[in-house]
Amino acid sequence: MKAKSELSYQANDLRKRFGEDLFSPIDVFAILQSQERLTLVFYPLSEHISGMCVRTHSGDQLVAINSRLTQGRQRFTAAHELYHLFIQKEIQSIVCGKEIGAGKDEEEKNADGFASFFLAPNDALRSYIENNLKKGKNRPISLEDIVRIEQYFRMSRQATLYRLVGDGFITLDFANTLKSNIIASARKYGFNETLYVSTPSDQQYYTTGSYIELAEQLKDRDLVSNGKYEELLLDAYRADIVFNFETENQETYD
């Protein structure tokens, strides 16, 4: 496995390549959706799989995220896939397991470490702990602190504990006591459960990115019939485009 310093450097460097700073929480899905020739699919995969990615020899890319997972864990998975696509060399397709840092090959462990640093860069995490939480060597991190860390950086409980144990902020024994009653702990400190729940069942199938754009181009250039165009969109779970579904909260010009 790569050294933490190398993974941290690579994560920071990729942030810079995307025009992001090294301290702010990051919208990893917006980054994926903005990449040319990349298709992002949300799909209810097996409970043992967090996601997968494909990179073709021609440069097209696909990332699939298990929409059964919590919102926080989906963000970690997306950052994990960024490692495979932009850092790891010579890949074609990879299916990624659910457990973080355990029982995986070297590159999967590297991708987990990278994802953690990408979502919460070293300096940003330490600054938040020291300056926002006012914690240090003589003031151990509490459950409330952990909830605030995962809320700020938008990470799942598993991803947050993985990072804090790895960096020596908390002990493994303490971390093992925090694997249950996660939503209750967030509510206790004034947060809602959004980060800790999966995508609603009626929204677990969804595709964005290059595939949708290519379908639009085929239609605009009269290379496919309108029926074929709609078939392509329906195959990508985008009936909302085909039938022009209204959303519950339409955008307003204010």
Contacts in CASP RR format, 6 or more apart in sequence:
PFRMAT RR
TARGET T0000
AUTHOR 0000-0000-0000
METHOD contacts of the structure
MODEL  1
MKAKSELSYQANDLRKRFGEDLFSPIDVFAILQSQERLTLVFYPLSEHIS
GMCVRTHSGDQLVAINSRLTQGRQRFTAAHELYHLFIQKEIQSIVCGKEI
GAGKDEEEKNADGFASFFLAPNDALRSYIENNLKKGKNRPISLEDIVRIE
QYFRMSRQATLYRLVGDGFITLDFANTLKSNIIASARKYGFNETLYVSTP
SDQQYYTTGSYIELAEQLKDRDLVSNGKYEELLLDAYRADIVFNFETENQ
ETYD
1 106 0 8 1.000
1 109 0 8 1.000
1 110 0 8 1.000
2 110 0 8 1.000
4 113 0 8 1.000
4 117 0 8 1.000
7 110 0 8 1.000
7 113 0 8 1.000
7 114 0 8 1.000
7 117 0 8 1.000
8 117 0 8 1.000
8 121 0 8 1.000
8 122 0 8 1.000
10 83 0 8 1.000
10 87 0 8 1.000
10 114 0 8 1.000
10 117 0 8 1.000
11 114 0 8 1.000
11 115 0 8 1.000
11 117 0 8 1.000
11 118 0 8 1.000
11 121 0 8 1.000
12 22 0 8 1.000
12 117 0 8 1.000
12 121 0 8 1.000
14 82 0 8 1.000
14 86 0 8 1.000
14 87 0 8 1.000
14 118 0 8 1.000
15 21 0 8 1.000
15 22 0 8 1.000
15 26 0 8 1.000
15 118 0 8 1.000
15 121 0 8 1.000
16 22 0 8 1.000
17 86 0 8 1.000
18 31 0 8 1.000
20 26 0 8 1.000
20 31 0 8 1.000
22 121 0 8 1.000
22 123 0 8 1.000
22 124 0 8 1.000
23 121 0 8 1.000
23 123 0 8 1.000
23 124 0 8 1.000
23 127 0 8 1.000
24 124 0 8 1.000
25 119 0 8 1.000
25 152 0 8 1.000
25 153 0 8 1.000
25 154 0 8 1.000
26 118 0 8 1.000
26 119 0 8 1.000
28 75 0 8 1.000
28 78 0 8 1.000
28 79 0 8 1.000
28 82 0 8 1.000
28 118 0 8 1.000
28 119 0 8 1.000
29 40 0 8 1.000
29 75 0 8 1.000
29 78 0 8 1.000
31 82 0 8 1.000
32 38 0 8 1.000
32 40 0 8 1.000
32 63 0 8 1.000
32 78 0 8 1.000
32 81 0 8 1.000
32 82 0 8 1.000
33 40 0 8 1.000
33 208 0 8 1.000
33 209 0 8 1.000
35 61 0 8 1.000
36 210 0 8 1.000
37 59 0 8 1.000
37 60 0 8 1.000
37 61 0 8 1.000
37 210 0 8 1.000
38 60 0 8 1.000
38 61 0 8 1.000
38 62 0 8 1.000
38 63 0 8 1.000
38 85 0 8 1.000
38 209 0 8 1.000
38 210 0 8 1.000
39 60 0 8 1.000
39 61 0 8 1.000
39 62 0 8 1.000
39 63 0 8 1.000
39 207 0 8 1.000
39 208 0 8 1.000
39 209 0 8 1.000
39 210 0 8 1.000
39 211 0 8 1.000
39 212 0 8 1.000
40 62 0 8 1.000
40 63 0 8 1.000
40 65 0 8 1.000
40 207 0 8 1.000
40 208 0 8 1.000
40 209 0 8 1.000
41 62 0 8 1.000
41 63 0 8 1.000
41 64 0 8 1.000
41 65 0 8 1.000
41 206 0 8 1.000
41 207 0 8 1.000
41 236 0 8 1.000
42 64 0 8 1.000
42 65 0 8 1.000
42 67 0 8 1.000
42 74 0 8 1.000
42 199 0 8 1.000
42 204 0 8 1.000
42 205 0 8 1.000
42 206 0 8 1.000
42 207 0 8 1.000
43 64 0 8 1.000
43 65 0 8 1.000
43 66 0 8 1.000
43 67 0 8 1.000
43 204 0 8 1.000
43 205 0 8 1.000
44 66 0 8 1.000
44 67 0 8 1.000
44 68 0 8 1.000
44 204 0 8 1.000
44 205 0 8 1.000
45 51 0 8 1.000
45 52 0 8 1.000
45 64 0 8 1.000
45 66 0 8 1.000
45 67 0 8 1.000
45 68 0 8 1.000
46 66 0 8 1.000
47 68 0 8 1.000
47 98 0 8 1.000
48 97 0 8 1.000
48 98 0 8 1.000
49 66 0 8 1.000
49 95 0 8 1.000
49 96 0 8 1.000
49 97 0 8 1.000
49 98 0 8 1.000
50 65 0 8 1.000
50 66 0 8 1.000
50 69 0 8 1.000
50 73 0 8 1.000
50 76 0 8 1.000
50 77 0 8 1.000
50 80 0 8 1.000
50 96 0 8 1.000
50 97 0 8 1.000
50 98 0 8 1.000
51 63 0 8 1.000
51 64 0 8 1.000
51 65 0 8 1.000
51 66 0 8 1.000
51 77 0 8 1.000
51 81 0 8 1.000
51 95 0 8 1.000
51 96 0 8 1.000
51 97 0 8 1.000
52 63 0 8 1.000
52 64 0 8 1.000
52 81 0 8 1.000
52 93 0 8 1.000
52 94 0 8 1.000
52 95 0 8 1.000
52 96 0 8 1.000
53 61 0 8 1.000
53 62 0 8 1.000
53 63 0 8 1.000
53 64 0 8 1.000
53 81 0 8 1.000
53 84 0 8 1.000
53 85 0 8 1.000
53 91 0 8 1.000
53 93 0 8 1.000
53 94 0 8 1.000
53 96 0 8 1.000
54 61 0 8 1.000
54 62 0 8 1.000
54 92 0 8 1.000
54 93 0 8 1.000
55 61 0 8 1.000
55 84 0 8 1.000
55 85 0 8 1.000
55 91 0 8 1.000
55 92 0 8 1.000
55 93 0 8 1.000
56 92 0 8 1.000
57 92 0 8 1.000
60 210 0 8 1.000
61 85 0 8 1.000
61 210 0 8 1.000
63 78 0 8 1.000
63 81 0 8 1.000
63 85 0 8 1.000
65 74 0 8 1.000
65 77 0 8 1.000
65 78 0 8 1.000
65 81 0 8 1.000
66 74 0 8 1.000
66 77 0 8 1.000
66 98 0 8 1.000
67 74 0 8 1.000
67 198 0 8 1.000
67 199 0 8 1.000
67 203 0 8 1.000
67 204 0 8 1.000
67 205 0 8 1.000
67 206 0 8 1.000
68 198 0 8 1.000
68 199 0 8 1.000
68 204 0 8 1.000
69 77 0 8 1.000
69 98 0 8 1.000
69 156 0 8 1.000
69 198 0 8 1.000
70 156 0 8 1.000
70 195 0 8 1.000
70 196 0 8 1.000
70 197 0 8 1.000
70 198 0 8 1.000
71 154 0 8 1.000
71 194 0 8 1.000
71 195 0 8 1.000
71 196 0 8 1.000
71 197 0 8 1.000
71 198 0 8 1.000
71 199 0 8 1.000
72 150 0 8 1.000
72 154 0 8 1.000
72 155 0 8 1.000
72 156 0 8 1.000
72 159 0 8 1.000
72 195 0 8 1.000
72 196 0 8 1.000
73 156 0 8 1.000
73 158 0 8 1.000
73 159 0 8 1.000
74 199 0 8 1.000
75 119 0 8 1.000
75 154 0 8 1.000
75 155 0 8 1.000
75 156 0 8 1.000
76 100 0 8 1.000
76 115 0 8 1.000
76 116 0 8 1.000
76 119 0 8 1.000
76 155 0 8 1.000
76 156 0 8 1.000
76 159 0 8 1.000
77 96 0 8 1.000
77 115 0 8 1.000
79 114 0 8 1.000
79 115 0 8 1.000
79 116 0 8 1.000
79 118 0 8 1.000
79 119 0 8 1.000
80 96 0 8 1.000
80 111 0 8 1.000
80 112 0 8 1.000
80 114 0 8 1.000
80 115 0 8 1.000
81 96 0 8 1.000
81 111 0 8 1.000
82 114 0 8 1.000
82 115 0 8 1.000
82 118 0 8 1.000
83 110 0 8 1.000
83 111 0 8 1.000
83 114 0 8 1.000
83 115 0 8 1.000
83 118 0 8 1.000
84 91 0 8 1.000
84 94 0 8 1.000
84 96 0 8 1.000
84 107 0 8 1.000
84 111 0 8 1.000
85 91 0 8 1.000
87 110 0 8 1.000
87 114 0 8 1.000
88 107 0 8 1.000
88 110 0 8 1.000
88 111 0 8 1.000
94 107 0 8 1.000
96 108 0 8 1.000
96 111 0 8 1.000
97 104 0 8 1.000
97 108 0 8 1.000
100 112 0 8 1.000
100 158 0 8 1.000
100 159 0 8 1.000
100 162 0 8 1.000
101 108 0 8 1.000
101 109 0 8 1.000
101 112 0 8 1.000
101 113 0 8 1.000
101 162 0 8 1.000
104 112 0 8 1.000
112 162 0 8 1.000
115 159 0 8 1.000
116 155 0 8 1.000
116 159 0 8 1.000
116 162 0 8 1.000
116 163 0 8 1.000
119 153 0 8 1.000
119 154 0 8 1.000
119 155 0 8 1.000
119 159 0 8 1.000
120 149 0 8 1.000
120 153 0 8 1.000
120 155 0 8 1.000
120 163 0 8 1.000
122 167 0 8 1.000
124 153 0 8 1.000
125 149 0 8 1.000
125 153 0 8 1.000
125 163 0 8 1.000
125 167 0 8 1.000
128 149 0 8 1.000
128 152 0 8 1.000
128 153 0 8 1.000
129 135 0 8 1.000
129 136 0 8 1.000
129 141 0 8 1.000
129 145 0 8 1.000
129 149 0 8 1.000
129 169 0 8 1.000
130 136 0 8 1.000
132 148 0 8 1.000
132 152 0 8 1.000
133 141 0 8 1.000
133 145 0 8 1.000
133 148 0 8 1.000
133 149 0 8 1.000
135 141 0 8 1.000
135 145 0 8 1.000
140 170 0 8 1.000
141 164 0 8 1.000
141 169 0 8 1.000
141 170 0 8 1.000
143 178 0 8 1.000
143 185 0 8 1.000
144 189 0 8 1.000
146 157 0 8 1.000
146 160 0 8 1.000
146 161 0 8 1.000
146 164 0 8 1.000
146 170 0 8 1.000
146 178 0 8 1.000
147 185 0 8 1.000
147 186 0 8 1.000
147 188 0 8 1.000
147 189 0 8 1.000
147 191 0 8 1.000
148 189 0 8 1.000
149 155 0 8 1.000
149 160 0 8 1.000
149 164 0 8 1.000
150 156 0 8 1.000
150 157 0 8 1.000
150 159 0 8 1.000
150 160 0 8 1.000
150 195 0 8 1.000
151 186 0 8 1.000
151 191 0 8 1.000
151 195 0 8 1.000
153 160 0 8 1.000
154 195 0 8 1.000
155 163 0 8 1.000
156 195 0 8 1.000
156 196 0 8 1.000
157 178 0 8 1.000
157 179 0 8 1.000
157 182 0 8 1.000
157 196 0 8 1.000
158 179 0 8 1.000
161 170 0 8 1.000
161 175 0 8 1.000
161 178 0 8 1.000
161 179 0 8 1.000
164 170 0 8 1.000
164 175 0 8 1.000
165 171 0 8 1.000
165 172 0 8 1.000
165 175 0 8 1.000
178 185 0 8 1.000
182 196 0 8 1.000
183 193 0 8 1.000
183 196 0 8 1.000
183 197 0 8 1.000
186 192 0 8 1.000
186 193 0 8 1.000
186 195 0 8 1.000
186 196 0 8 1.000
187 193 0 8 1.000
198 204 0 8 1.000
205 237 0 8 1.000
206 237 0 8 1.000
206 238 0 8 1.000
207 236 0 8 1.000
207 237 0 8 1.000
207 238 0 8 1.000
211 236 0 8 1.000
212 233 0 8 1.000
212 236 0 8 1.000
212 238 0 8 1.000
212 241 0 8 1.000
215 229 0 8 1.000
215 232 0 8 1.000
215 233 0 8 1.000
215 236 0 8 1.000
217 223 0 8 1.000
218 224 0 8 1.000
218 228 0 8 1.000
218 229 0 8 1.000
218 232 0 8 1.000
219 226 0 8 1.000
219 229 0 8 1.000
224 232 0 8 1.000
230 242 0 8 1.000
233 239 0 8 1.000
233 241 0 8 1.000
233 242 0 8 1.000
234 242 0 8 1.000
239 245 0 8 1.000
END
